[in-house]
Amino acid sequence: MNELSAKDKEIARILQKDADITNAELAKRIELSPSAALGRVKNLKASGTIRGIFAKLNADQLGYSLHVFVYIKLSNQAKETLTYLEGAVKMNTRVQDCFRMTGEYDYALRLLLKDTSELEYFLTHELSRIPHIASIRTEVAMKCIKQDTSITL
């Protein structure tokens, strides 16, 4: 873990809110020259602190309004079982997030789907084909109250 300087934290906070900001505007806001600001951004990328700069699409506007949480319990904890499931999940574009969990379930997934027929397809044709899944629990979100990708620095 890298400890960020105050300037680097400021850069990261600004870019989390507006990744489309010009380098000149960023430099002005953090009171550095454009070349110094650009150098700091490059260093943050090179160190892995900034993993990418992307556009946040409006899921509802694109027809993706169904947020589903899927909880998976495996029949065993063999390394091969975990590796296979994680590989399959990483390749599935419907899966937005995947977490290895403690407690009753081994994994929690968050899906973003268009409708319940897409959920049914995912469960019956994709997830059910993964070996060693002992049980699956799904929950459908009624409303998204807050969704944030930023990290408090």
HELIX and SHEET records of a PDB file:
HELIX    1   1 ALA A    6  LYS A   17  1                                  12    
HELIX    2   2 ASN A   23  ILE A   30  1                                   8    
HELIX    3   3 PRO A   34  ALA A   46  1                                  13    
HELIX    4   4 LYS A   79  MET A   91  1                                  13    
HELIX    5   5 THR A  116  TYR A  121  1                                   6    
HELIX    6   6 PHE A  122  GLU A  126  3                                   5    
HELIX    7   7 LEU A  127  ARG A  129  5                                   3    
SHEET    1   A 4 VAL A  95  ARG A 100  0                                        
SHEET    2   A 4 TYR A 107  LEU A 113 -1                                        
SHEET    3   A 4 LEU A  66  LEU A  74 -1                                        
SHEET    4   A 4 ILE A 133  VAL A 140 -1                                        
END                                                                             
